[in-house]
Amino acid sequence: MLQLQVLRQNPEWVKEKLAVKYFTETGLVDTVLALDDQRKKLQLEFDTNQSKVNSASKEIGGLMAKGQKEEAENKKKEVAALKETLQPISDKLAETEKQLQDELVKLPNLPSEKVPSGRTPADNVVVREGGSKPQLPKGAVPHWDIIKTYDIVDFETGAKITGSGFPLYKGKGAKLQRALIQYFLDFNTAAGYTEYLPPFMVNEASAYGTGQLPDKEGQMYHMQTDNFYMIPTSEVPVTNIYRDEILKAESLPLKMTAYSPCFRREAGSFGKDVRGLNRVHQFDKVEIVQLVHPDKSYAVHEEMVAHVERLLSSLELPYRILALCGGDMSFTSALTYDFEVYSAAQERWLEVSSVSNFEAYQTNRMKIRFKDEKGKTQLVHSLNGSSLALPRIMACLLENNQGPEGIKLPAVLHSYFGGAVIS
């Protein structure tokens, strides 16, 4: 959530920044500021009347002590009349504050100066590439055929158990999933991240804190009876660990990593581009999250990008890093780099990670703060990245490493998988 002081200091600049994201409802800025003016006016009126009540109440005691009972009774009537004015003002103030918050959360985060201009994914900028695209043997097939050959993922039985988009991993497919999860966690903890295993459902306050609500409610599975949401990523519960807390400056940065299954409705996803493991409703992912001093968030962002890049390099997969343009960025992000791996059998790039700096957008919602060296309370900055999402990683490992002897796995996975080949 944007900070009110940012909007008030330079509303026209804010509108210009919102235009970079192709956000057209810039009139919301004026609406928010008008509501804030109304809120301040009501607060002043309430405080003035409350001060009069307090002052008059003190006078009553003095009058009674002097034996001026008639004057004291008149003053009591004055206090009673003033008190009657307080409740309507308080009710109007509460209503205005709610309207203000409801409108403020409709404004997306402002993009960083580093964000490239552009409206669609075609305008994203390739920052760099790594690895080599493999030369596949004759007769190479996409992963949705490979998984049938080796009987490692069963979409039909998954659909029988739950529905379309809920794969059933089995045998060496399940073992490879477990191996990848453990390797990713070990890679992250070796870099100083503390591992967590969070709840896989969150309450409304947690979903609101990271920006899933009210922007993405249609993408989440909602347990209506308890008003819980199945998490779309462990970013949601992990970042909320420190909601409503004031941290010690010396504790920053806080580096966290977590494995979780992720649940996404992905409504409207059809066609060949989402076939097989390319897009599913339930998948496994390992996430990294950092809470940092605001002066260091962009340096930390680059460190997190480099961390994910090293992880992808260790898997011996061809990859590229893209800086997302304004029109392709998420609602909450100030700067995002996407990682894509090349699927040789499909001859296309598949997104496997996003590493984002949210600046104070999430932490303002969650009220995650710290005290600086002068004792002033400030919002920390939050960042997160996929490290990594498993389905498309698995798809590319299967496709890019297929051969007559089976699927040759990268060396870093041999000890985790308990072998070098899926055959």
C-alpha positions in Angstrom: 0.0 0.0 0.0 1.3 3.4 -0.9 2.1 5.8 1.9 -0.1 8.8 2.1 2.8 11.2 2.6 4.2 10.1 -0.8 0.9 11.0 -2.5 0.6 14.3 -0.7 4.1 15.4 -1.4 3.9 15.2 -5.2 0.6 13.8 -6.5 1.4 14.6 -10.1 4.7 12.7 -9.9 2.8 9.8 -8.5 0.3 9.8 -11.4 3.3 9.9 -13.9 4.8 6.8 -12.1 1.4 5.0 -12.2 1.3 5.7 -16.0 4.5 3.6 -16.4 2.4 0.6 -15.2 -0.4 1.7 -17.6 -2.6 2.2 -14.6 -5.4 4.4 -15.9 -7.4 5.2 -12.8 -5.1 8.0 -11.7 -8.1 10.0 -10.5 -7.9 7.7 -7.4 -4.9 9.8 -6.2 -7.2 12.9 -6.0 -9.9 10.8 -4.4 -7.5 9.5 -1.7 -6.2 13.0 -1.0 -9.7 14.4 -0.7 -10.7 11.7 1.7 -7.6 12.3 3.7 -8.4 16.0 3.9 -11.9 15.0 5.1 -10.4 12.7 7.7 -8.1 15.4 9.0 -11.0 17.8 9.3 -13.1 15.3 11.2 -10.2 14.4 13.5 -9.7 18.1 14.3 -13.4 18.6 15.0 -13.4 15.5 17.2 -10.3 16.5 19.1 -11.5 20.1 19.6 -14.8 18.9 21.0 -13.1 16.3 23.2 -10.8 19.0 24.5 -13.8 21.2 25.4 -15.4 18.2 27.2 -12.2 17.6 29.2 -11.8 21.3 30.1 -15.5 21.7 31.1 -15.3 18.5 33.2 -12.4 19.8 35.1 -14.3 23.1 35.8 -17.2 21.1 37.4 -15.0 19.8 40.2 -13.8 23.4 41.0 -17.3 24.8 41.0 -18.5 22.1 43.3 -15.6 22.7 45.7 -16.5 26.4 45.8 -20.1 25.5 46.6 -21.4 26.9 43.2 -23.8 24.1 42.6 -26.0 25.9 40.1 -23.0 26.8 38.0 -21.8 23.2 38.3 -25.1 21.8 37.1 -25.1 24.2 34.1 -21.6 23.1 33.3 -22.7 19.4 33.5 -25.4 20.2 30.9 -22.8 21.8 28.7 -20.6 18.7 28.9 -23.5 16.4 28.2 -24.4 18.5 25.1 -20.8 18.4 23.9 -20.6 14.6 24.4 -23.6 14.1 22.2 -21.7 15.7 19.4 -18.8 13.3 19.7 -20.4 10.1 18.7 -21.7 11.3 15.2 -18.3 12.8 14.5 -16.6 9.5 15.6 -18.9 7.5 13.4 -18.2 9.7 10.4 -14.5 9.6 11.1 -14.5 5.8 11.2 -16.5 5.7 7.9 -14.1 8.1 6.2 -11.1 6.2 7.4 -12.5 3.0 5.9 -13.3 4.7 2.6 -9.8 6.1 2.6 -8.2 2.6 3.1 -10.6 1.0 0.6 -9.5 3.5 -2.1 -5.8 3.6 -1.1 -5.4 -0.2 -1.6 -6.6 0.1 -5.2 -3.4 2.0 -6.1 -0.6 -0.3 -7.3 3.0 0.1 -6.2 5.1 2.7 -8.0 7.7 1.3 -10.4 11.4 1.9 -9.8 13.4 4.2 -12.1 15.0 1.0 -13.3 11.8 -0.4 -14.8 11.9 -0.5 -18.7 9.1 1.2 -20.5 6.6 -1.0 -22.3 3.1 -2.4 -22.2 3.3 -6.2 -22.9 5.7 -9.1 -22.3 7.1 -8.4 -25.7 8.6 -5.2 -24.3 10.5 -7.0 -21.5 14.3 -6.5 -21.7 16.7 -9.5 -21.7 19.4 -8.6 -19.2 21.6 -11.6 -19.8 21.6 -15.3 -20.8 23.5 -18.3 -19.5 24.0 -21.9 -20.3 23.8 -23.6 -23.6 20.8 -24.9 -25.5 21.1 -28.6 -25.9 21.0 -30.5 -29.2 18.3 -33.1 -28.8 18.6 -36.5 -30.3 16.4 -37.6 -33.2 12.9 -38.5 -32.0 13.0 -36.2 -28.9 9.6 -35.5 -27.4 8.1 -33.0 -25.0 7.8 -33.8 -21.3 4.1 -34.7 -21.5 5.2 -37.7 -23.6 8.3 -38.4 -21.5 6.3 -38.7 -18.2 4.1 -41.4 -19.8 7.1 -43.3 -21.1 8.7 -43.5 -17.7 5.4 -43.5 -15.8 6.5 -40.7 -13.4 3.5 -38.2 -13.5 -0.1 -39.3 -13.9 -2.4 -36.5 -14.9 -5.4 -38.8 -15.5 -5.5 -40.2 -12.0 -4.8 -36.8 -10.5 -7.9 -35.5 -12.4 -9.9 -38.5 -11.0 -8.8 -37.7 -7.4 -9.3 -33.9 -7.6 -9.6 -32.4 -11.1 -7.7 -31.2 -14.1 -4.4 -29.5 -13.3 -3.7 -31.6 -10.2 -0.9 -34.0 -11.2 -0.1 -37.2 -9.3 3.7 -37.7 -9.1 4.7 -41.3 -8.7 7.9 -43.5 -8.4 10.9 -41.7 -9.7 8.8 -38.6 -10.5 7.9 -38.2 -6.8 11.5 -38.9 -5.9 12.8 -36.2 -8.3 10.4 -33.7 -6.8 11.7 -34.5 -3.3 15.3 -34.3 -4.5 14.8 -30.9 -6.1 13.0 -29.5 -3.0 15.8 -30.7 -0.6 18.5 -29.4 -2.9 16.9 -26.0 -3.3 16.5 -25.7 0.5 20.1 -26.7 1.2 21.3 -24.3 -1.5 19.4 -21.4 0.2 20.3 -22.3 3.8 24.0 -22.5 2.8 23.6 -18.9 1.7 22.4 -17.8 5.1 18.6 -18.2 4.7 16.7 -19.6 7.7 14.4 -22.4 6.8 10.7 -22.3 7.7 7.8 -24.7 7.1 4.7 -22.4 7.2 1.0 -23.1 7.3 -0.4 -23.8 3.8 -3.6 -21.8 4.6 -3.7 -18.1 5.7 -6.3 -15.8 7.1 -7.6 -12.7 5.3 -5.2 -10.4 7.1 -2.2 -12.3 5.8 -3.5 -12.4 2.2 -4.2 -8.6 2.5 -0.7 -8.0 3.9 1.2 -9.3 0.9 -1.2 -7.8 -1.6 -3.1 -10.9 -2.7 -6.3 -9.2 -1.4 -8.1 -7.4 -2.8 -6.2 -7.7 -6.1 -6.0 -11.5 -6.7 -8.9 -13.0 -4.8 -10.1 -14.7 -7.9 -6.8 -16.6 -8.3 -6.9 -18.2 -4.8 -8.8 -21.1 -3.4 -11.0 -19.8 -0.6 -12.3 -21.9 2.4 -15.5 -19.9 3.0 -16.5 -21.5 6.3 -13.3 -20.5 8.1 -12.4 -17.6 5.7 -9.0 -19.1 5.1 -7.1 -19.0 1.7 -4.9 -21.7 0.3 -1.6 -20.1 -0.3 -0.5 -19.2 -3.9 3.1 -19.1 -2.6 4.9 -19.4 0.7 5.8 -15.7 0.3 2.4 -15.0 1.9 2.8 -16.8 5.3 6.6 -16.2 5.5 6.4 -12.4 5.0 3.6 -12.2 7.5 5.7 -13.8 10.3 6.7 -10.3 11.2 3.4 -8.5 10.7 2.7 -5.7 13.3 6.2 -5.9 14.7 9.0 -3.4 15.3 12.3 -5.0 14.5 15.7 -4.2 15.8 17.9 -2.5 13.2 20.7 -4.9 14.0 18.5 -7.9 13.1 18.3 -6.8 9.5 18.4 -8.3 7.0 16.1 -11.1 7.8 16.7 -13.9 5.3 14.0 -16.6 5.1 13.4 -19.6 2.8 10.5 -22.1 2.8 9.1 -25.0 0.8 5.4 -25.2 0.3 2.8 -26.6 -2.2 1.2 -23.7 -4.0 -2.4 -23.5 -5.1 -3.6 -21.3 -7.9 -6.9 -21.4 -9.7 -5.4 -20.1 -13.0 -8.8 -19.4 -14.4 -8.9 -19.1 -18.1 -5.7 -21.0 -18.8 -6.1 -23.2 -21.8 -4.2 -24.3 -24.9 -0.9 -25.8 -25.8 1.2 -23.3 -23.9 -0.2 -24.6 -20.6 0.0 -28.3 -21.5 1.5 -30.9 -19.1 3.5 -29.3 -16.3 3.6 -25.9 -18.0 0.7 -24.7 -15.8 -1.0 -26.6 -13.0 -3.3 -25.7 -10.1 -1.1 -27.3 -7.4 2.7 -27.3 -7.6 5.7 -27.3 -5.3 8.0 -24.3 -4.9 10.8 -23.1 -2.7 10.8 -19.4 -1.9 13.3 -16.9 -0.6 12.2 -13.7 1.3 14.2 -10.9 2.8 13.2 -8.0 5.0 15.9 -5.3 4.8 16.9 -1.7 5.6 15.3 0.5 2.9 18.7 1.9 1.9 19.9 -1.5 1.0 17.0 -3.1 -0.8 18.2 -2.6 -4.3 21.6 -4.0 -3.6 19.9 -7.0 -1.9 17.7 -7.4 -4.9 20.7 -7.8 -7.1 22.2 -10.3 -4.6 19.0 -12.3 -4.8 19.0 -12.3 -8.6 22.6 -13.6 -8.5 21.6 -16.3 -6.0 18.8 -17.6 -8.2 21.2 -17.4 -11.2 23.8 -19.6 -9.5 21.1 -22.1 -8.6 19.9 -22.3 -12.2 23.5 -22.6 -13.4 24.1 -25.5 -11.1 21.2 -27.4 -12.7 23.0 -27.0 -16.1 19.9 -25.5 -17.7 19.9 -22.7 -20.3 18.3 -19.6 -18.9 17.8 -15.9 -19.4 16.9 -13.0 -17.1 14.4 -10.4 -18.1 13.7 -7.0 -16.6 9.9 -6.7 -16.7 8.5 -3.6 -18.3 6.0 -1.4 -16.5 2.9 -2.9 -18.3 3.9 -6.5 -17.4 4.7 -6.0 -13.7 2.6 -7.2 -10.8 0.4 -4.9 -8.9 2.7 -4.9 -5.8 6.2 -4.9 -7.3 8.5 -1.9 -7.7 11.0 -3.9 -9.8 10.9 -7.5 -11.0 13.4 -9.7 -12.8 12.0 -12.9 -14.4 14.0 -16.1 -15.0 13.2 -18.3 -17.9 14.6 -21.7 -18.8 14.7 -23.0 -22.4 12.6 -26.0 -23.2 14.4 -27.6 -26.1 11.6 -30.0 -27.0 9.0 -27.3 -26.9 11.4 -24.7 -28.4 10.2 -22.0 -26.1 11.2 -20.2 -22.9 9.4 -21.1 -19.7 9.2 -18.8 -16.6 10.6 -20.5 -13.5 11.2 -17.6 -11.1 10.4 -13.9 -10.4 12.6 -11.9 -8.1 10.9 -8.7 -6.9 11.6 -5.7 -4.7 8.3 -4.4 -3.2 10.0 -1.6 -1.3 7.6 -0.5 1.5 4.4 -1.5 -0.3 3.8 -4.8 1.5 5.4 -3.7 4.8 3.1 -0.6 5.0 0.1 -3.0 4.9 1.7 -5.3 7.4 3.2 -2.6 9.6 6.6 -4.2 9.7 8.9 -1.5 11.0 12.3 -0.9 12.6 13.9 1.8 14.7 16.8 3.5 13.0 20.0 4.9 14.8 18.1 8.1 15.6 15.2 6.2 17.2 12.9 7.0 14.4 10.4 4.2 13.3 10.6 3.3 9.6 9.1 0.7 7.4 11.5 -2.1 6.2 11.5 -3.1 2.6 10.4 -6.6 1.5 11.8 -8.7 -1.3 11.1 -12.2 -2.5 11.9 -14.7 -5.2 11.2 -18.2 -6.4 14.1 -20.5 -5.7 12.7 -22.3 -7.5 9.2 -23.3 -8.9 9.4 -27.0 -9.7 7.0 -28.0 -12.5 8.7 -26.2 -15.4 12.2 -26.9 -13.9 11.2 -30.6 -14.0 9.7 -30.3 -17.5 13.0 -28.8 -18.8 15.2 -31.3 -17.0 13.2 -34.1 -18.6 13.2 -32.6 -22.1 16.7 -31.2 -22.3 18.4 -34.3 -20.9 16.6 -37.0 -22.7 18.6 -39.6 -24.6 18.6 -43.3 -25.5 19.8 -44.3 -22.0 17.1 -42.3 -20.3 17.0 -38.9 -18.6 20.5 -37.9 -17.4 20.2 -35.7 -14.3 22.7 -32.8 -13.5 25.5 -33.8 -11.2 24.3 -31.7 -8.2 21.1 -33.9 -8.0 22.8 -37.3 -8.1 23.2 -37.6 -4.3 19.8 -36.2 -3.6 18.1 -38.4 -6.2 20.2 -41.5 -5.4 21.2 -41.9 -9.0 22.3 -40.2 -12.2 19.6 -41.4 -14.7 15.9 -41.8 -14.8 15.4 -45.0 -16.9 
